[in-house]
Amino acid sequence: MKRKSIFKSILLNFGEIISAAFLIIATIIVIANVFLRYVMNTGIWWTEEVVTGLFVWSVFLGSAAGYKRHKHIGVDFLLQKLPDGMQKIVTILVDTILIVINGYLTYLSIIYVSNSYMKPTAVLGISSVWISSSLLISFFLMTVYSIIFLVKTLQDKKQIVGGE
């Protein structure tokens, strides 16, 4: 039973785990390069490009994780002043707008990734798609989370449209 719980936890937090792993790997590479550069008088020539790619992935996956957990800055002062029924209507409206915005950003990410497919990186010469696909995955996840938020809002029985 515990093994199933650990697997479920890993699956539900996969984006956060990958984001943290990329950040740890980037930190280790930078520390190794600093050591090599200042102690051994040599360096790793590909460090900057790889660390930048890892950081980009970490930032975008972390951003999707923050969105999933409602950790981004939001101003709900006016929303809290509304009656319960109006709060639900406004929340449904905002959730719907966020689905559209995140869906559109996912669409733009598809275009961006497809345009970066043939563009090589400056140092390693690998396809830029390996870095730019972080945009696509992150905005896709945010779109999915937005849909989940809307469904949860619509299923919420505590806030009945029109008041109590």
HELIX and SHEET records of a PDB file:
HELIX    1   1 LYS A    2  LEU A   12  1                                  11    
HELIX    2   2 PHE A   14  TYR A   38  1                                  25    
HELIX    3   3 THR A   47  LYS A   68  1                                  22    
HELIX    4   4 PHE A   77  LYS A   81  1                                   5    
HELIX    5   5 ASP A   84  SER A  116  1                                  33    
HELIX    6   6 VAL A  129  GLN A  155  1                                  27    
END                                                                             
